[in-house]
């Protein structure tokens, strides 16, 4: 989003709880221009306490949303709409909204039994303050949004930068790139690896923290090559030489890493649920990839691809063509068009007499 807005000549004021580490973002994502103003909380000592971190962050983030929304000559955009789609002109929902999966604690929030009533109360108190426009990254995720105020919802797919990759030799291998989290369901990879009958290397690239070592140990096993915190170049090389991209998260909202791998010629094998199945594969088996419900079915799909060169070649070309449909320019054009419409409506409302300032539809 920042790249699209700054390229179009817009200034950005960024509000965050924690300080942003810009160097890795610029190195990995090619961000050319930082926001004009940056606000973050300098004292983070209380955020180191796991039991109170989430409630405090929730309250602090509410404060940031209010601060951003008060700027009348600006368009306020909340980039964490899956938790608090409130106050701002726009909220972007990247993953399955917390409000629709309250019983499952999908974000591993400490003391969720105690935090859940606080969160539910906040949503009830601010029912009349939901963002007027909700952006989300898949049709699947749009179907999960349950907001009583019935805002305008637009599906805006995150862009994939298409590359004309050299034709590299594909090895009998799968690739999975993910951060370490319980909801990612990475623990099924060792089981799938034992069920696949053909020669296959399972490449697992993970973004880790020191406290993740116990889970990392459980992911090691025969056939599995594990790379911690790979560089962008390492990931690109692995995409180019891997035959299959194996996704494991059943409730993945979109699957940008899947599309990036498809652009490099990887064939997607994904859970039969979530945005990758509904939006990317369009709920069709064997057109650009395959979906599975169980580790046994995933292993069968991998064996099928690795033992049929003609099938693998056709799926590879189909995957590349499908990934090209998610180009960056389309994202930029739609986003800027929406922002222009919202800004015009906002200015009309500000120029009206106070008693006539009602919310205007897009």
PyMOL commands that set and color helices and strands:
alter all, ss='L'
color gray80, all
select helices_A, chain A and resi 2-7+22-29+45-48+50-69+98-100+112-125+127-129+139-144+182-184+188-195+210-219+232-241+256-263+274-280+295-306+309-323+328-351+354-356
alter helices_A, ss='H'
color red, helices_A
select strands_A, chain A and resi 13-16+37-40+77-78+90-93+133-136+152-155+171-179+201-207+224-228+242-246+267-271+289-292
alter strands_A, ss='S'
color yellow, strands_A
deselect
rebuild
show_as cartoon
